[in-house]
């Protein structure tokens, strides 16, 4: 069973992400964080196979979380998918350059999620 961390400051959005993921029939367990600080703590205390990460969050943004995680040797290859409403091309490029594995622009749906996740091994 794979463990997926859903990091978003909106509980509703975390639930939508989990529901969409489950509709794809990928057996998974979920760990949730409402900001980057919580996500870092969870990452260091559990085995995570995939992170679905929002950009705009309090305390530590998704982008800053991404930079921190990518600076740790242990997590260099951990799949991290930005899942955000930040749709500007600049943001997409910045996140991918910083080490995001994929980038999905909200609102999400099963097809969009399947397309992006099919390119990732986790």
Secondary structure, DSSP 8 states (H G I E B T S, - for coil): -EEEEEE-S-HHHHHHHHHHHHHTT--EEEEEESSHHHHHHHHHHS--SEEEE-S--SSS-HHHHHHHHHTSGGGTT-EEEEEES---HHHHHHHHHHT-SEEEESS--HHHHHHHHTT---
